[in-house]
Amino acid sequence: MNMEIPVVIFLGAPGAGKGTQATYLAEAKSIPKISTGDMLRSAVHEDSELGRKVQMIMKEGRLVDDKTMLSLVKERIAHNDCRNGFILDGYPRNLAQASALDTVLTPEMKLKVLNIQVSEEEIVKRIAGRRTCAKCGRIYNIYFRPPDFDEKCDLDGASLCQRSDDDESVVRKRLATYKEETLPLIRHYRDRKILQVINGLQAQAAVRKAVLAAVDR
């Protein structure tokens, strides 16, 4: 009987904590977390025929098409470090990619799709509430971890600043884009009965426990 090889996909809005949980799961299970960026850089570095094609696309400022991305995924998951499972970070991004992914997975590879669910207002507070010390780089959140003195770092008294892409209007635009791109994926995997929802509002340790349980289920 062949061993089941978990292929884990994390879904969730920006700020839901998918990156943190994916990194934790990769360490806990000793399996690689493969991001689309990692795949692109690796292909270029290896200077394979596919890598040279990717490099040309990137040099021309074009987006890497779905067919090429699928070739990258197929090439990457054939590496030995993926033999006990792997996590896909940033792939698939649309229904076409999701369907194409099925064509390169072997029968032993079982998809585990985890949706880290957090309310929109919580996401806005997590991201738009972030403040960074301009001097030491310490990060605060005005809602969850505010400084002792308004907009001043506890360590050195320097002013706190907000990144431009953390502005609330920008965050809400990012959330709107996420909904447009990812909600069809959520419906797709839910209809296939392989989507598991994780409550991202729990304490981080509880989210980790739920993620591990979902993957082992």
Stockholm file with secondary structure:
# STOCKHOLM 1.0

chainA/1-217         MNMEIPVVIFLGAPGAGKGTQATYLAEAKSIPKISTGDMLRSAVHEDSELGRKVQMIMKEGRLVDDKTMLSLVKERIAHNDCRNGFILDGYPRNLAQASALDTVLTPEMKLKVLNIQVSEEEIVKRIAGRRTCAKCGRIYNIYFRPPDFDEKCDLDGASLCQRSDDDESVVRKRLATYKEETLPLIRHYRDRKILQVINGLQAQAAVRKAVLAAVDR
#=GR chainA/1-217 SS CCCCEEEEEEECCTTSSHHHHHHHHHHHHTCCEEEHHHHHHHHHHHTCHHHHHHHHHHHTTCCCCHHHHHHHHHHHTTSGGGTTCEEEESCCCSHHHHHHHHHHSCTTEEEEEEEEECCHHHHHHHHHTEEEETTTCCEEETTTBCCSBTTBCTTTCCBEECCGGGSHHHHHHHHHHHHHHHHHHHHHHHHTTCEEEEETTSCHHHHHHHHHHHHHC
#=GC SS_cons         CCCCEEEEEEECCTTSSHHHHHHHHHHHHTCCEEEHHHHHHHHHHHTCHHHHHHHHHHHTTCCCCHHHHHHHHHHHTTSGGGTTCEEEESCCCSHHHHHHHHHHSCTTEEEEEEEEECCHHHHHHHHHTEEEETTTCCEEETTTBCCSBTTBCTTTCCBEECCGGGSHHHHHHHHHHHHHHHHHHHHHHHHTTCEEEEETTSCHHHHHHHHHHHHHC
//
